Amino acid sequence: MSAAAQQRMPALYLSHGAPPLADDPVWTRQLAAWSAALPRPRAVLVVSAHWEEAPLALGATRTVPLVYDFWGFPERYYRVRYEAPGAPALADSVRKLLRAPGTPVQDVPERGLDHGAYVPLVEMFPEADVPVLQISLPTLDPAGLMEIGRRLAPLRDEGVLIVGSGFFTHNLAALRHPGGGVPAWSAEFDDWGRRALAAGDVDALLDFTRTSPAGRLAHPRTEHFAPLFVTLGAADATGDLATQRSVIDGFWLGMAKRSVQFG
C-alpha cells in the first residue's frame, strides 16, 4: 500500500440537500471545492439519513440502480445515474469491525445508494470512480451511533472517507416559511450547533433535543442529525474532535446546510 493510500482520511458530516441541489451553483461549487481539497480516498463509506434499518445493514457491494427515494419532482431527477464501483473489501472490513464487539450486521445486496448518498457524491466525485459502500442507521440513539463511529474509525487509516450525510436543520415546514426567509429556530439551532462543535461539547451534542434552542423544531424527527454522531465517533476515536471546522455554512430553503470536517 502506498504512503498516499495510508494517509488518514478526514471524517465528514455534510448536509446533502434534495435532488434540486444539482441546480444550486453555489452549493455544488462548494461541494466540488471541498472534495478537491481532500486526500484521494480509496473508498467512501456513507451513512445517510434516508436509510434506517436494524440491525445495521450493508448495501450493495456491486453497481446496482440508485434508490430514488423522493416523490413529486420533475422527471429529470429520476434520470440521474451514479455508477460508482462497489466496495466488497470495505464491506468485509466493516463486518469485522462491527461483528467482533457483537454488533449484528446484515447484508442487503440489492440496496443501491439513496439520494442522501448519491446527490452530494455526484458533485464531489463526479467521475464515479471511487468505490462507495452505504450502511444503514440501525438506531437514532446518539450514543449508540457514536459508538459505531468509534468502531469504524480504523478504516480512516486505510484510506476510507467516512461520511455522515444528513441536514443540520431539517423541518420541511421551513419550505413554507413566510417570505422564504430563515426561520428563527433554524438560525438559532445552527448557531448553537456551530458553537457546540467548536467547543467540542460532545455531551451537549448528544443531548441536543434538550440542550439546544428549538431542538425539536429544528429536528421534529432526528434522522437528519443522527449521521453526525457516526462522524463524531470516527473523529473521537482518533483524537480529531479538536480539528473540527465548518467547510460549508449558510441556509437553503430556510434549512441550515452546515457541513463539517474532522481531521
C-alpha positions as CSV (number, residue, x, y, z in Angstrom):
1,M,0.0,0.0,0.0
2,S,1.4,3.4,-0.9
3,A,2.1,6.2,1.6
4,A,-0.7,8.2,0.0
5,A,-3.2,5.3,0.5
6,Q,-2.2,5.0,4.1
7,Q,-2.8,8.7,4.9
8,R,-5.5,9.1,7.5
9,M,-8.7,10.3,5.9
10,P,-10.8,13.0,7.4
11,A,-14.3,12.2,8.7
12,L,-17.2,14.3,7.3
13,Y,-20.7,15.3,8.1
14,L,-22.4,17.0,5.3
15,S,-25.9,18.4,4.6
16,H,-26.9,16.7,1.4
17,G,-29.8,18.6,0.0
18,A,-32.7,17.4,-2.0
19,P,-32.3,16.4,-5.7
20,P,-32.6,20.1,-6.8
21,L,-29.2,20.7,-5.1
22,A,-27.8,20.0,-8.6
23,D,-29.4,23.2,-9.7
24,D,-27.7,25.3,-7.0
25,P,-24.4,26.7,-8.5
26,V,-23.1,27.9,-5.1
27,W,-23.6,24.7,-3.2
28,T,-22.5,22.4,-6.0
29,R,-19.3,24.5,-6.3
30,Q,-18.7,24.3,-2.5
31,L,-19.0,20.5,-2.5
32,A,-16.7,20.2,-5.5
33,A,-14.1,22.5,-3.9
34,W,-14.3,20.5,-0.7
35,S,-13.6,17.2,-2.3
36,A,-10.8,18.7,-4.4
37,A,-9.1,19.7,-1.1
38,L,-9.4,16.2,0.4
39,P,-6.8,13.4,0.1
40,R,-7.9,11.0,-2.6
41,P,-9.9,8.3,-0.9
42,R,-9.6,4.6,-1.7
43,A,-13.3,4.2,-0.9
44,V,-16.2,6.1,0.6
45,L,-18.3,4.7,3.5
46,V,-21.5,6.7,3.8
47,V,-24.4,6.6,6.3
48,S,-27.4,8.6,5.2
49,A,-30.4,9.9,7.0
50,H,-32.6,8.1,4.4
51,W,-31.8,4.5,5.3
52,E,-32.9,3.4,8.8
53,E,-32.7,-0.3,9.2
54,A,-31.8,-2.6,12.1
55,P,-29.7,-4.5,12.6
56,L,-27.1,-2.4,10.8
57,A,-27.2,-3.2,7.1
58,L,-24.6,-3.1,4.4
59,G,-25.9,-2.0,1.0
60,A,-24.8,-3.2,-2.4
61,T,-21.2,-4.2,-3.0
62,R,-21.6,-4.0,-6.8
63,T,-23.1,-1.4,-9.0
64,V,-26.9,-1.5,-8.8
65,P,-29.6,1.1,-9.6
66,L,-30.0,4.1,-7.4
67,V,-32.8,4.5,-4.9
68,Y,-35.0,7.4,-5.9
69,D,-36.5,7.9,-2.5
70,F,-38.4,11.1,-3.2
71,W,-41.7,11.9,-4.8
72,G,-43.2,14.7,-6.9
73,F,-40.1,16.0,-8.6
74,P,-39.6,16.7,-12.3
75,E,-38.7,13.6,-14.3
76,R,-35.1,14.6,-14.9
77,Y,-34.3,14.0,-11.3
78,Y,-35.2,10.3,-11.8
79,R,-32.8,10.0,-14.7
80,V,-29.7,10.8,-12.6
81,R,-27.1,7.9,-12.7
82,Y,-24.2,7.4,-10.4
83,E,-22.5,4.1,-11.2
84,A,-19.7,4.1,-8.7
85,P,-17.9,0.8,-8.2
86,G,-19.0,-1.3,-5.2
87,A,-16.7,-1.9,-2.3
88,P,-16.8,-5.5,-1.3
89,A,-13.4,-5.4,0.5
90,L,-14.7,-2.4,2.5
91,A,-17.8,-4.3,3.4
92,D,-15.6,-7.2,4.7
93,S,-13.7,-4.7,6.9
94,V,-16.9,-3.2,8.2
95,R,-18.3,-6.6,9.1
96,K,-15.1,-7.5,11.0
97,L,-15.0,-4.2,12.9
98,L,-18.6,-4.3,14.0
99,R,-19.2,-8.0,14.5
100,A,-16.2,-8.5,16.7
101,P,-17.7,-6.5,19.5
102,G,-21.1,-8.2,19.0
103,T,-22.9,-5.7,16.8
104,P,-25.3,-7.6,14.5
105,V,-24.7,-6.9,10.8
106,Q,-26.8,-7.9,7.8
107,D,-26.3,-7.7,4.1
108,V,-28.9,-6.1,1.7
109,P,-27.1,-6.7,-1.6
110,E,-29.8,-5.1,-3.9
111,R,-30.0,-1.9,-1.9
112,G,-28.5,1.0,-4.0
113,L,-27.4,4.4,-3.0
114,D,-30.2,6.7,-1.9
115,H,-30.3,10.5,-2.6
116,G,-28.6,11.2,0.8
117,A,-25.6,9.4,-0.7
118,Y,-25.5,10.0,-4.4
119,V,-26.7,13.6,-4.5
120,P,-23.6,15.0,-2.8
121,L,-21.3,12.4,-4.3
122,V,-22.3,13.4,-7.8
123,E,-20.9,16.8,-7.0
124,M,-17.8,15.7,-5.0
125,F,-16.7,12.7,-7.1
126,P,-18.4,13.3,-10.5
127,E,-16.4,10.7,-12.3
128,A,-18.0,8.0,-10.1
129,D,-14.6,6.3,-9.9
130,V,-14.3,5.9,-6.1
131,P,-15.8,2.7,-4.6
132,V,-18.8,3.5,-2.4
133,L,-20.5,1.5,0.4
134,Q,-23.6,2.7,2.1
135,I,-24.6,1.4,5.6
136,S,-27.9,1.9,7.4
137,L,-28.7,3.8,10.6
138,P,-29.6,1.0,12.9
139,T,-30.8,3.4,15.6
140,L,-31.3,7.1,16.2
141,D,-29.7,6.9,19.6
142,P,-26.8,9.4,19.5
143,A,-24.6,7.5,21.9
144,G,-25.1,4.2,20.0
145,L,-24.3,5.8,16.7
146,M,-21.2,7.5,18.2
147,E,-20.0,4.0,19.3
148,I,-20.5,2.7,15.8
149,G,-18.4,5.5,14.5
150,R,-15.6,4.7,17.0
151,R,-15.5,1.1,15.9
152,L,-15.3,2.2,12.2
153,A,-12.6,4.7,12.9
154,P,-9.7,2.4,11.9
155,L,-10.9,2.5,8.3
156,R,-9.7,6.1,8.1
157,D,-6.1,4.8,8.3
158,E,-6.9,2.5,5.3
159,G,-7.8,5.4,3.0
160,V,-11.6,5.3,3.6
161,L,-13.5,8.5,3.7
162,I,-16.3,8.2,6.3
163,V,-19.3,10.5,5.5
164,G,-22.4,11.1,7.6
165,S,-25.0,12.6,5.4
166,G,-27.9,14.5,6.8
167,F,-29.1,18.1,7.2
168,F,-28.0,20.4,10.0
169,T,-31.6,21.5,10.5
170,H,-34.4,19.6,8.9
171,N,-38.0,20.6,9.2
172,L,-39.9,20.8,6.0
173,A,-42.1,23.5,7.5
174,A,-39.2,25.7,6.6
175,L,-40.2,25.4,3.0
176,R,-43.4,27.2,3.9
177,H,-41.8,29.9,6.0
178,P,-43.5,33.3,5.1
179,G,-41.4,35.3,2.7
180,G,-38.9,32.5,2.1
181,G,-36.5,33.7,4.9
182,V,-34.7,31.7,7.5
183,P,-36.9,30.8,10.5
184,A,-35.6,31.8,13.9
185,W,-35.5,28.3,15.1
186,S,-33.3,27.2,12.2
187,A,-30.9,30.1,12.7
188,E,-30.7,29.6,16.5
189,F,-30.1,25.9,16.2
190,D,-27.4,26.4,13.6
191,D,-25.6,29.0,15.8
192,W,-25.9,26.7,18.8
193,G,-24.5,23.7,16.8
194,R,-21.7,25.8,15.4
195,R,-20.6,26.8,18.9
196,A,-21.0,23.3,20.4
197,L,-18.9,21.8,17.7
198,A,-16.2,24.5,18.0
199,A,-16.1,23.8,21.8
200,G,-16.0,20.1,21.4
201,D,-19.0,19.8,23.7
202,V,-20.0,16.2,22.9
203,D,-22.2,15.9,25.9
204,A,-24.4,18.8,24.7
205,L,-24.5,17.5,21.2
206,L,-25.5,14.0,22.4
207,D,-28.4,15.6,24.3
208,F,-29.2,18.1,21.6
209,T,-33.0,17.8,21.8
210,R,-32.8,19.3,25.4
211,T,-29.6,21.4,25.3
212,S,-30.2,23.3,22.1
213,P,-32.7,26.1,21.4
214,A,-35.7,24.8,19.5
215,G,-34.1,21.4,19.0
216,R,-37.5,19.7,18.4
217,L,-38.4,22.4,15.8
218,A,-35.1,22.0,14.1
219,H,-35.5,18.2,14.0
220,P,-39.1,17.0,14.5
221,R,-37.5,13.6,13.7
222,T,-33.9,13.3,14.4
223,E,-32.7,11.2,11.5
224,H,-31.1,14.1,9.6
225,F,-28.9,15.0,12.6
226,A,-28.2,11.4,13.5
227,P,-25.4,10.8,11.0
228,L,-23.3,13.5,12.7
229,F,-22.8,11.1,15.6
230,V,-21.2,8.4,13.4
231,T,-18.8,11.1,12.2
232,L,-18.2,12.3,15.8
233,G,-17.4,8.8,16.9
234,A,-15.0,8.3,14.0
235,A,-13.3,11.5,14.9
236,D,-13.3,11.0,18.7
237,A,-11.5,7.6,18.4
238,T,-8.5,9.2,16.7
239,G,-8.4,12.4,18.8
240,D,-9.6,14.6,16.0
241,L,-12.5,16.4,17.7
242,A,-10.5,19.5,18.2
243,T,-9.7,19.7,14.5
244,Q,-13.3,20.4,13.6
245,R,-14.1,23.1,11.1
246,S,-17.2,24.1,9.2
247,V,-16.5,23.9,5.5
248,I,-19.9,24.9,4.3
249,D,-22.5,27.1,6.1
250,G,-25.5,29.2,5.3
251,F,-29.0,28.2,4.5
252,W,-31.0,26.5,1.7
253,L,-34.8,27.0,1.7
254,G,-34.6,28.0,5.3
255,M,-32.6,25.0,6.5
256,A,-29.0,25.1,7.7
257,K,-26.6,23.4,5.3
258,R,-23.7,23.4,7.8
259,S,-21.2,20.7,6.9
260,V,-18.1,19.9,8.9
261,Q,-14.8,18.1,8.6
262,F,-12.7,16.4,11.3
263,G,-9.1,15.7,10.7
